[in-house]
Amino acid sequence: MSASRRERSSTLQALSDDLATAVEHAAASVVAVNARPRIASSGVHWRPGVVVTASHTVRRDDDVTVTLRDGRTRTAALAGRDGATDIAVLKIDGSGTPAASFAEHGSPKVGHVVLQVGRTGAGGASATFGVIGAILEPWRTWRGAEIAQLMQLDMTIHDGFSGSPLVDTQGNVVGLNTSALARGVALALPLSVVNRVVDALLAKGRIARGYLGVGLQAVDLPAALTSKLDPPRSTGLIVLSVDASGPGGRGGLQLGDVIVAVDRQPVTDVRDVLPVLAPERVGSTVDVSLMRGGAPQTVSVSIAERPAR
Amino acid sequence: MSFAAELATVAERLRRATVQVRGRSPGTGSGIVWRPRLIVTNAHVATGRSVVIESADGAVLKARLAASDRQRDLAVLEADTEGLLPAELAASDALKVGALVFAVGNPLGLSGAVTTGIVYSLARTRRGAPLILADVRLLPGNSGGPLGDAAGRVVGVNTMILRGLAAAIPSDVVERFLRDLRLAA
């Protein structure tokens, strides 16, 4: 073996080969999604016949196609979408094209080396490289979904990479990339969240999210009230706006009410209300305890489904 | 050899073959000692008939512009570079998306700055010429400098920044250019 051959079988060369192999492996199940003007986005052949992509890149509900690794194009039907997590599910004829393989053990950790593998047309795949910069837990998107284990990436999400898979150095999928959940920040949704949303979208085409129809803000409670509450606490949530035809308005909530408990749980921060807005709570009735004119009251509110935007 | 030592060796190998190029236009670019007495750079870097180059160890030399092709954005300089070790070259057609690459250049007047990343895609220009896009941070002074592989061999000439990506002319295209000029070895 010549000197230069020996040099090439170095750790660095091995890492380079591993990364290229990981990209090739992952790219087999990455498709281009043609559902908006100009540049296509990427999608993952997640399960046989099921393509997952970023909802914000699917700008039309009909006439959607995907381009496979070999350049062939297939028609795709939109099975459902969830703006809150930026996930859309497409159904395709998945025969002859492999579905993704997933990282099986261990959850991603800060500092793990990862790749984004995208496809934006009939040409070859594209890839970027970086590390997981932070894992945000739990994190609430501006569209109202609460996401556990959301990954912040020390990478750029280039044009067309929303909906592409985040893969490990073996080429196994660890998440779904999106640039739309936080402006200017590269994020990836973890597998648990994507799988849960995909299951729901395949079953019902949408995800029902709870709706109270009131605007709330944390406020200090007068000292006289603080000691009357069990457990004692010094903040509540003041009602700043009421959708008169919404569940809160119909249940009797009024401007200026200070809510101190929801569903018998103390609330001191707006986030404390989120548990009753989870999809499985839609249609259920909760007790809302409040102070009105210094006197305690309790009203019943029936959680509705959030209107589509 | 440790991983860190390997990185340093690869960077050093590329650095030794990289020169600063000062043409007529303000600012400096970079060039690659492609083989003895022959330096490859971008046409937009080597402006003017005579060009001054500075080697990694600080030697300043005059170079003659032997050829320039603005369409391909490639130029060839001839200089008395006896003391300079030419780059080790690798065929760019073996390059794969995801492979590690290193860029060396003289951005902001810094000599021999190294950045690293991976091959983003193997693309084509509007004219249909092959182009390497790399997920590597480049600055203006990187123009004309080498894009190297994990063994420190030159696979491309960094040419421009495209939507935040490094765009490099593949080594195979450079070899064809030199053959067309009858400057091939």
Interface residues (C-beta under 8 A of the other chain):
Chain A: S4 E7 R8 S10 T11 L12 Q13 L15 S16 D17 L19 A20 T21 A22 V23 E24 A27 L115 G123 G124 A125 S126 A127 T128 F129 T156 H158 D159
Chain B: M1 F3 E6 L7 V10 E88 K96 V97 G98 A99 L100 G117 I118 V119 Y120 S121 L122 A123 L133 D135 D149 A150 A151 R163 G164 L165
